[in-house]
Amino acid sequence: MPGIVVVGAQWGDEGKGKAVDQLGDRVDYTVRYSGGNNAGHTLVVGGEKYALHLLPSGILNNSVPVIGNGVVVDLGVLFEEIEGLNARGVDTSKLLVSANAHIIAPYHQVIDKVTERFLGKRRIGTTGRGIGPAYSDKVNRLGIRVQDLFDESILRQKVEAALEQKNQLLVKIYNRAAINPKDVADKLLSFADRLRPLVADTAQVLNDALDQGAVVLFEGAQAHHLDVDHGTYPYVTSSNPIAAGACIGSGVGPRRIDRAIGIAKAYTTRVGEGPFPTELLDADGERLRADGGEFGTTTGRPRRCGWFDALVVRRAAVVNDFTDIFLTKLDVLTGWEKIPVCVAYEVNGERTDRIPMSQSDFHHAKPVYEYLDGWSEDISGARAFGDLPKTTQAYVRRLEELVGTRISGIGVGPDRAESVVIHDLL
């Protein structure tokens, strides 16, 4: 049975949660394999809205939700989300957390915020949640893992070692007060008893499940163009949300992945700094933001909005080897007489149909648009491709041609049921 990975094909906020939720009733395990609570998924089920930041979207279905080793975990946020869902009648008792996942400590958040302020105009646009500093400690071998909370002596040693360096930075460079290691360790230890029943060797659990024929869905945070290696560096996240990251972040081999589904919005959005060739800094951009409700699930920040960029999605399709694309928020484009689609860039006076190798060239790339006919009909009731207006169908087919991957599903509204299935994703 398949292992399926879901990846954002743009700069995040594509609606991955909706696509995951579509599969959830037929999936046995849903695995979050990268990122932290800097990401967010908004799901609408039966008119009820759920905003998830750390938990896998599959928590709302019958699948076993898993937080993999590649995730960095803010324990306060984790238990706040669990309690919030429990209060609304959602069963969270199946949740598993990898013993090898790293912890976001309070000092990571402090470092994140002061560093971003210190950068000034060169800021990255982080959420200030401590994700980057936690991953930095992981790579520098100063990190604290979930399993460390169950050995008090080890935990206190690790916190002291981490703060021995960081307090020098805070006091001498940023003119901030030193952080007390005892206070940090005590805070983390306060979560230990609640965390212990959730912790497992999730890599073994997932491999055993796949051996037994289970369907496992791997859900990354953020998106391809925020990947630390393949995204618009340095305006990226601190992990690998691409499809290959599912193997590293969950502990399964590459042959376990049978399908890679790219999630692309019918237009483009971005949060934070960095290049964005099709960005609209006018009334059209404001209209897309208002009609699409383009404000961050985690931060509430307004998203930068622009037209669909075929080069951005096509690059993601190549690197992730997408088998399918799920196109979201197509309904937001209703009412436009003409809809521009970026089919190429002009860079230094020359036309190219590929993302420039140089980051500087990408910053200066000018979009070359093709104008497609729009539609005025309400498409939220469509459930089959043939239910869509002819011009809507033509828009979808043209995007499919441009990105080189079949579009297998379409979101036509925020609710779980508001989707068009062209090809089954399972």
HUDANOR-V364232 format. One record per residue. N is the residue number from 1. RES is the residue in one small letter. OMEGA is omega in degrees with one decimal (999 if undefined). NEAR is the number of other ideal C-beta (glycine too) atoms within 12 Angstrom. D_CENTER is the distance of its C-alpha to the mean C-alpha in whole Angstrom. Layout:
n	res	omega	near	d_center
N	RES	OMEGA	NEAR	D_CENTER
N	RES	OMEGA	NEAR	D_CENTER
This chain:
n	res	omega	near	d_center
1	m	-166.7	20	25
2	p	161.8	29	22
3	g	-174.9	39	18
4	i	178.2	45	16
5	v	179.9	49	12
6	v	-174.3	57	10
7	v	171.8	54	8
8	g	-174.1	52	7
9	a	-178.4	55	10
10	q	179.9	53	10
11	w	179.4	46	8
12	g	178.6	51	5
13	d	-178.3	45	7
14	e	-175.8	49	8
15	g	-179.9	49	9
16	k	-178.4	48	7
17	g	179.9	46	9
18	k	179.8	44	12
19	a	177.5	46	12
20	v	-179.0	47	12
21	d	177.6	44	14
22	q	-178.1	41	17
23	l	-165.4	43	17
24	g	-176.6	34	17
25	d	-179.5	19	21
26	r	-177.5	24	22
27	v	-178.1	38	19
28	d	179.3	32	21
29	y	173.4	47	18
30	t	-169.8	50	14
31	v	169.4	55	13
32	r	-171.3	53	10
33	y	-179.6	47	10
34	s	174.3	50	8
35	g	179.5	50	7
36	g	-178.2	47	9
37	n	169.1	38	10
38	n	179.5	45	9
39	a	177.9	46	6
40	g	174.6	36	7
41	h	173.5	45	8
42	t	179.7	34	11
43	l	175.2	37	14
44	v	-177.2	26	17
45	v	-179.4	29	20
46	g	-179.3	16	23
47	g	178.4	13	23
48	e	179.9	17	21
49	k	177.7	21	18
50	y	176.9	33	16
51	a	-179.8	29	13
52	l	-177.7	40	11
53	h	-176.5	38	10
54	l	-178.7	44	10
55	l	175.6	48	12
56	p	-178.9	50	11
57	s	-180.0	47	11
58	g	177.8	45	14
59	i	-178.0	43	16
60	l	178.2	39	17
61	n	-178.4	32	19
62	n	-179.0	21	22
63	s	175.8	35	19
64	v	179.6	33	19
65	p	-176.2	43	16
66	v	170.1	46	15
67	i	-172.3	54	14
68	g	-177.1	48	14
69	n	-178.1	40	16
70	g	-178.4	42	13
71	v	168.6	55	12
72	v	-165.9	50	13
73	v	169.0	50	15
74	d	-172.3	40	16
75	l	176.9	39	19
76	g	178.1	26	20
77	v	-179.4	33	17
78	l	-176.0	37	17
79	f	173.7	26	20
80	e	178.0	22	20
81	e	179.4	35	17
82	i	-179.1	33	19
83	e	178.8	16	22
84	g	178.9	21	21
85	l	178.1	31	20
86	n	179.9	17	24
87	a	179.2	12	25
88	r	175.2	19	24
89	g	179.0	13	25
90	v	-179.9	27	22
91	d	178.9	18	23
92	t	-171.4	32	21
93	s	-178.8	15	24
94	k	-173.5	28	22
95	l	174.6	36	19
96	l	179.2	38	20
97	v	-179.6	43	18
98	s	175.5	35	19
99	a	-177.4	29	22
100	n	177.4	30	20
101	a	-179.2	47	17
102	h	-175.9	45	18
103	i	169.1	50	19
104	i	179.4	45	18
105	a	179.8	46	21
106	p	-179.2	32	23
107	y	176.2	41	24
108	h	179.2	42	20
109	q	178.6	33	20
110	v	180.0	30	23
111	i	-179.2	38	23
112	d	-175.2	37	19
113	k	-177.0	25	21
114	v	178.4	27	24
115	t	-179.8	28	23
116	e	178.3	27	21
117	r	-178.7	19	24
118	f	-178.9	19	26
119	l	178.1	19	25
120	g	-178.0	10	26
121	k	-179.5	10	25
122	r	-177.4	14	23
123	r	-178.4	22	21
124	i	-174.9	31	17
125	g	179.9	31	16
126	t	178.0	38	14
127	t	-178.4	37	13
128	g	-177.5	29	16
129	r	177.9	38	15
130	g	-175.5	38	16
131	i	-178.5	46	13
132	g	177.7	35	15
133	p	177.9	41	18
134	a	176.9	42	17
135	y	177.1	35	16
136	s	177.4	28	19
137	d	178.0	32	21
138	k	-179.1	32	20
139	v	180.0	16	21
140	n	179.2	15	24
141	r	174.3	14	25
142	l	-173.5	29	25
143	g	175.3	30	22
144	i	-178.7	44	23
145	r	179.8	32	22
146	v	-176.9	37	22
147	q	-178.8	27	25
148	d	-179.7	34	27
149	l	-177.6	36	27
150	f	173.2	22	30
151	d	-171.4	20	32
152	e	-179.0	18	33
153	s	178.8	14	35
154	i	-178.4	19	32
155	l	-178.0	32	30
156	r	177.2	25	32
157	q	-178.0	18	33
158	k	178.4	30	29
159	v	179.2	37	29
160	e	179.8	25	32
161	a	-179.9	24	31
162	a	-176.0	38	28
163	l	175.4	32	30
164	e	178.4	19	33
165	q	-172.9	25	31
166	k	178.8	37	29
167	n	174.4	25	31
168	q	179.5	16	33
169	l	-177.3	24	31
170	l	-174.8	26	30
171	v	-170.5	18	34
172	k	-178.2	12	35
173	i	-173.2	15	33
174	y	177.6	23	31
175	n	179.5	12	34
176	r	178.4	21	32
177	a	176.2	14	33
178	a	179.9	22	33
179	i	-177.5	31	31
180	n	-179.1	18	33
181	p	-179.5	27	32
182	k	179.7	17	34
183	d	179.9	20	32
184	v	-179.2	31	28
185	a	178.4	33	30
186	d	179.5	19	31
187	k	-179.5	27	28
188	l	-179.9	37	26
189	l	180.0	28	29
190	s	179.5	19	29
191	f	-167.3	33	26
192	a	-176.0	25	27
193	d	178.4	14	29
194	r	-176.5	22	27
195	l	-171.1	32	24
196	r	-177.8	17	27
197	p	-177.0	17	27
198	l	-168.5	32	23
199	v	-178.6	32	23
200	a	169.0	31	24
201	d	-169.8	22	24
202	t	176.7	39	21
203	a	178.7	30	21
204	q	179.6	20	24
205	v	-176.5	32	23
206	l	177.8	39	21
207	n	175.7	23	24
208	d	-179.3	21	26
209	a	178.6	32	24
210	l	177.0	30	24
211	d	-177.6	16	28
212	q	175.9	14	29
213	g	179.9	13	27
214	a	173.3	27	24
215	v	-177.5	32	21
216	v	179.8	47	18
217	l	-179.2	52	14
218	f	-171.6	53	12
219	e	178.2	54	8
220	g	172.4	54	5
221	a	179.2	54	2
222	q	-172.8	51	2
223	a	-176.5	47	5
224	h	-173.2	47	9
225	h	168.7	47	11
226	l	178.1	47	9
227	d	-174.9	38	10
228	v	178.5	30	13
229	d	-171.3	21	15
230	h	-179.1	29	15
231	g	-176.8	39	13
232	t	-178.1	39	15
233	y	6.7	20	16
234	p	-177.6	22	17
235	y	-172.8	31	15
236	v	171.9	36	12
237	t	-172.7	46	10
238	s	-177.4	42	12
239	s	-177.8	42	11
240	n	178.0	35	10
241	p	179.9	51	7
242	i	-175.3	45	10
243	a	179.9	43	12
244	a	178.8	30	14
245	g	179.1	46	12
246	a	180.0	44	12
247	c	-179.0	31	16
248	i	-173.2	31	16
249	g	179.2	42	14
250	s	177.2	47	16
251	g	174.4	34	19
252	v	-178.7	38	20
253	g	-176.1	17	21
254	p	179.6	19	20
255	r	177.0	11	23
256	r	-177.5	32	21
257	i	-178.0	35	19
258	d	-177.7	25	20
259	r	175.8	35	18
260	a	-175.4	40	15
261	i	177.2	48	13
262	g	178.0	51	12
263	i	-178.3	53	10
264	a	174.7	53	12
265	k	-178.0	44	13
266	a	169.4	46	17
267	y	-177.4	47	17
268	t	173.4	48	15
269	t	176.1	42	13
270	r	174.3	41	12
271	v	179.8	40	12
272	g	-175.7	34	14
273	e	175.3	26	16
274	g	-176.5	30	17
275	p	-178.1	36	18
276	f	-171.5	33	18
277	p	-175.0	39	21
278	t	-177.7	38	21
279	e	179.7	31	20
280	l	-179.8	29	23
281	l	-175.5	14	24
282	d	-177.8	13	27
283	a	177.8	11	28
284	d	177.1	24	26
285	g	178.1	26	22
286	e	179.6	18	23
287	r	177.8	21	24
288	l	-179.1	36	21
289	r	-178.4	31	19
290	a	-177.4	17	22
291	d	-177.6	22	22
292	g	-176.8	34	18
293	g	-170.8	24	17
294	e	174.6	34	15
295	f	-171.3	21	15
296	g	177.7	30	12
297	t	-176.4	31	11
298	t	-172.1	33	11
299	t	-174.2	23	14
300	g	-179.1	15	15
301	r	174.0	24	16
302	p	179.1	21	17
303	r	171.9	37	14
304	r	-173.5	34	16
305	c	177.1	39	17
306	g	-178.2	36	19
307	w	179.9	41	20
308	f	-179.9	48	18
309	d	-176.3	45	19
310	a	-179.3	41	20
311	l	179.2	38	20
312	v	-177.9	53	16
313	v	179.9	46	15
314	r	178.0	34	18
315	r	177.2	35	17
316	a	179.9	44	14
317	a	-179.2	34	16
318	v	-174.5	23	19
319	v	-178.9	28	17
320	n	-178.9	40	15
321	d	-178.4	23	18
322	f	171.0	37	16
323	t	-177.4	28	19
324	d	170.5	37	18
325	i	173.1	44	16
326	f	-176.6	48	15
327	l	-175.7	48	15
328	t	173.1	46	14
329	k	177.0	40	16
330	l	-179.5	45	19
331	d	-178.8	35	22
332	v	-178.4	35	21
333	l	178.5	43	23
334	t	176.4	30	26
335	g	176.6	20	29
336	w	179.3	28	28
337	e	176.0	15	32
338	k	-179.2	18	30
339	i	178.1	32	26
340	p	173.6	30	26
341	v	179.6	40	24
342	c	-177.8	38	23
343	v	-179.7	31	25
344	a	173.3	26	26
345	y	166.6	31	26
346	e	-177.9	21	29
347	v	-179.0	27	29
348	n	176.8	16	33
349	g	-179.6	11	34
350	e	179.7	16	33
351	r	176.3	17	31
352	t	177.7	24	28
353	d	177.0	25	26
354	r	176.0	21	24
355	i	-178.8	33	21
356	p	178.0	27	24
357	m	-177.0	12	24
358	s	177.2	17	25
359	q	178.6	20	22
360	s	178.2	13	25
361	d	179.5	22	26
362	f	178.3	30	22
363	h	-175.2	21	23
364	h	-179.2	18	26
365	a	177.2	34	25
366	k	-176.6	23	27
367	p	171.5	33	25
368	v	-171.5	24	28
369	y	165.6	24	27
370	e	-174.3	24	29
371	y	-178.6	19	30
372	l	178.9	31	29
373	d	177.9	21	31
374	g	-179.6	25	29
375	w	-179.0	28	30
376	s	-177.4	14	31
377	e	173.5	21	31
378	d	-176.0	18	29
379	i	-174.2	36	27
380	s	179.5	25	25
381	g	-179.3	19	27
382	a	177.0	30	27
383	r	175.5	20	26
384	a	-176.4	16	28
385	f	179.5	29	27
386	g	177.4	14	31
387	d	-177.0	22	30
388	l	174.3	31	29
389	p	-177.0	25	31
390	k	-179.1	18	32
391	t	175.6	25	31
392	t	176.7	36	27
393	q	-179.5	28	28
394	a	177.6	21	29
395	y	-179.5	37	26
396	v	-178.4	41	23
397	r	179.0	22	26
398	r	176.1	25	26
399	l	178.7	41	22
400	e	178.0	31	22
401	e	-174.3	20	25
402	l	-176.9	30	24
403	v	174.6	35	20
404	g	179.8	23	23
405	t	-177.1	33	21
406	r	173.8	27	22
407	i	-171.8	42	20
408	s	179.0	33	20
409	g	-177.2	38	19
410	i	172.3	47	19
411	g	-178.1	43	17
412	v	178.7	39	20
413	g	-174.6	28	20
414	p	-174.6	30	17
415	d	178.9	24	19
416	r	-175.4	30	19
417	a	-173.7	22	22
418	e	-178.0	32	21
419	s	174.2	36	20
420	v	177.6	32	22
421	v	175.7	27	23
422	i	173.8	26	24
423	h	179.8	20	23
424	d	-178.8	18	23
425	l	-179.4	37	19
426	l	999	28	21
